[in-house]
């Protein structure tokens, strides 16, 4: 019995040891490093790196940028929230409607499911570049414009500050359907036909009733997982800004994901403390809200009692 | 298949029918909007130079010109610093880096995740519940916002700007994330009786995992592997941030388009490069289409 237990324990340890090592080194380690460097400032004097303890200076600079000077950091913060909200309001109802359409196997459902996977196949970067090229000054739309209006001057919506943010939002929503249109229809298909039949006997008639009273409650765990993880990533999503503009995006388009990437890549170690302060404050902002969201979803999960 | 006779029959009439037709039209337009750029890319990649493209930006090419592909790969290079010295990396190296990174990272991270999911779902040990909850916590507390701290740490642990150590250490939280949740749920649904039968036959825990349990979830593993691979093949940001000395094909094409005037690249050449990047992903997708469309499912966060 003891030998059997020892073998089992060794097996468990052998499977978990390396992942735990990586976790401790790079996840826990990153957070410990954050706490260490957030109170420091690195400067270079005659080629030598000098480390100075600056107390809460990095936090002060971050909050000052956010609330007092309201510089690009405030814009980035606002844009990150706006991107998430717009996605929630515009895209989520469409994800559900389209998924239900595919689940019910209406016209062309197989072809649609294959085609919507294209953004996943091409992934962000090629689609972004194609999109950028197509609406750019050398792209086919510009050429078409000049054929119709030879005297006019074509301005790409990506270069016109009236349409830049809208174009970025449009692109990110346009490309966001692939995962949802695989996962939600699959979650719907996992619902037992008996449940649907019983609901029908109980008076569920028509699509709206079926969707509202049967399908949505039963796929709620899947929906809530994506809503929660989407919220958790709200401040790390860069909305493909680097692919659109490399490191030269207009400041009015900055979001927190892009902002922190840019600070880290360009600022060097001199701004690591400031960038980390921003990251830590963001984490402190999103973490309790994410947990609150998770708690709410679990409390009101319609499948809770049936499991 | 008509609107009235769907597999899971439900009567659709009146306003619901009209709405579903509207949805069908919107979906058709959406699909068209996804296909058109691809069509334009393929057609343009075959055109005979910049002039042919400018004269006829949308139409089919007058003749098929494969020279664009040759020209693109003859001119594609990335200048990068590795181990303190600047070097030019040509297309063959870029392809090599892409293959090593996408195959290696996808497999390694998913395999470690599968191992964690298996023991956490099937074995009772002290800390099991803590690990599961920690996984959920990590999922909700993404590390991306602390990029500077991770950069600082990786620069000091030899995993910054080193393709192989980066791949090896890329799964920083293997017991977290959507992949983990999926694998965890898959193992939970498998009966432990299979393992008991193996133990009776004298087999051990490794036999149970590698011969019984893993093969049973392998279709799901393959589906998620394909999905992860597609993402990694097209990933260039990791190379910008973590591996600047190991440029891959995606990064090469990114610069090729951004700096087209330096590479003397015409629009058809750029599109030829994009097309080549697309080929492996399309082939893989076609091979695994059924798996990807049916085996990818995600449940809730609660254990």
Interface residues (C-beta under 8 A of the other chain):
Chain A: X7 X8 X9 X11 X12 X15 X16 X18 X19 X22 X23 X25 X26 X27 X29 X30 X31 X33 X34 X37 X97 X98 X101 X103 X104 X105 X106 X107 X108 X111 X112 X113 X114 X115 X116 X117 X118 X119 X120 X121 X122 X123 X124 X125 X126 X127 X129 X130 X131 X133 X134 X138 X139 X140 X143 X144 X174 X177 X182 X183 X186 X187 X190 X193 X196 X200 X205 X206 X207 X208 X210 X220 X221 X222 X224 X225 X226 X228 X229 X232 X233 X235 X236 X242 X243 X246 X256 X257 X260 X261 X263 X264 X265 X269 X271 X272 X273 X275 X276 X278 X279 X280 X282 X283 X287 X290 X291 X294 X298 X301 X303
Chain B: X1 X3 X6 X7 X8 X10 X11 X12 X16 X20 X23 X24 X27 X28 X30 X31 X33 X34 X35 X37 X38 X40 X41 X54 X57 X58 X112 X115 X116 X118 X119 X123 X125 X131 X138 X139 X140 X141 X142 X143 X144 X145 X146 X147 X148 X149 X150 X151 X152 X153 X154 X157 X169 X171 X172 X173 X174 X175 X178 X181 X204 X205 X206 X227 X230 X231 X233 X234 X235 X236 X237 X240 X241 X250 X253 X254 X257 X258 X267 X270 X274 X277 X278 X281 X282 X285 X289 X292 X293 X294 X296 X297 X298 X299 X300 X301 X302
